């Protein structure tokens, strides 16, 4: 390839130069002071997660939902306690459990073993 050595740019430098929002290959090439062909080549060798933050959060939720269900049903943690542990919102936990078929306890019920009647 003509131009600078594409391996003179480390994968770390490449990924740090990728902005958190929309951008173009040309913009990234200017930031790295190289050509667009080199940027395309580097990104093919060192892929970057292009998915938007919301998609990444959704993927994280999908991978954690089984654990949340276990904490909710077996350990009887509250939705808020799970949200606090996972540093996410109560709504995220609630929706993930509902989508996975978990029957939710009535609001305000006490966590812990079920009460006898």
N, C-alpha and C positions, 0 to 999 in steps of 0.2 A: 504494500500500500504506500502511495506517496504521502509525504508529510511526516509529522513527528511519530516516533515509535508509540504504538498504541499501548504497549506494556509499561510505558513511563508513567501511566496513570493507574494508581492502585485501585482495587475494587472498593476499598474504604473511601477513598477520595471521590470516586465516581458516585457512590451512594450518598455521600454527604452533600454532593453538589445537586442532587435531585431535589427540587423544591417540594414542599408538602402539598401544593395545589397544581392546577393545570400548568403545563409548560410545553415547549416544543424541543425537538432534538437540536434544532439550530441554536436555541437559547442555551441549552446545556453545553453544546460545543463551544459557544462563546465563553461561557463561564469557565470551562476547563482549558480554554485556549488551544483547541484542537479542531479537527474537521468533523463534519456530521457523519462521514463514513466511519471514522474512528469511534465515535460515540455509539453508532449502531453496532459495530463490531464488539465493543466493550460490553454493551448491554446484552448482547447475545451470549457472551462468555460468562457474564456475571449478572444474571437476571435480577430484577428489582420488583418488589411487590407493587404493582401499579394500581391495585384495587383501592378505591376510596376508603377513608377511615370507617364509614358506616358499614361497608361490606366486611371489613376485617372484624369489626365488633360483632356482626351477625355470625360470622364463621366461629368466633370465639364462643359466643353464646351456644351455638349448636354443639360444640365439643364439650361444653361444661354442663349442659342440661341434665345429663344422667347423674352427675355428682350432686347437682342441686336437688334433684328429686330424692336422692338417697338421704341427704341432709334433712330435707323437709319431712319425708315419711318415716325413715328409720330413726333419725336423731331428733326429730320433732323440733327442728329449728324454725323460727319464724321467717317469713319472707324478708322482713327487714334485717334480721340477723344474717341471712345469706347474702343479701345485697351489701351489707357492711363488710362481710368477709371478702367478697369478690370486688369490692370497690366499684359497684355499679348501682343502677337505680332499682327501686322496688318494682317499678313497672316492667323492667327487663326480666327480672326473675319471675314475676307473676305470669307474663305472657309466655315465657319459655316453658314453664311448668304446665300451663293450660294447653299449649300446642302439643305437648308430649303426653296428654291424657291424664295428668295428675289431678285428682279431686282435691280441691282446696278446702281447708278448714274454714269454718265461719270466721269472719273478721272479729277480732277481739278475743278469740279463744286462747286459752293459755297454752304456751308451749309445754312440753313434758309429756309424761305418760297419760293416756286417756283416763278421764275420771270415771269412776263407777257410778252407776245410777241406783 
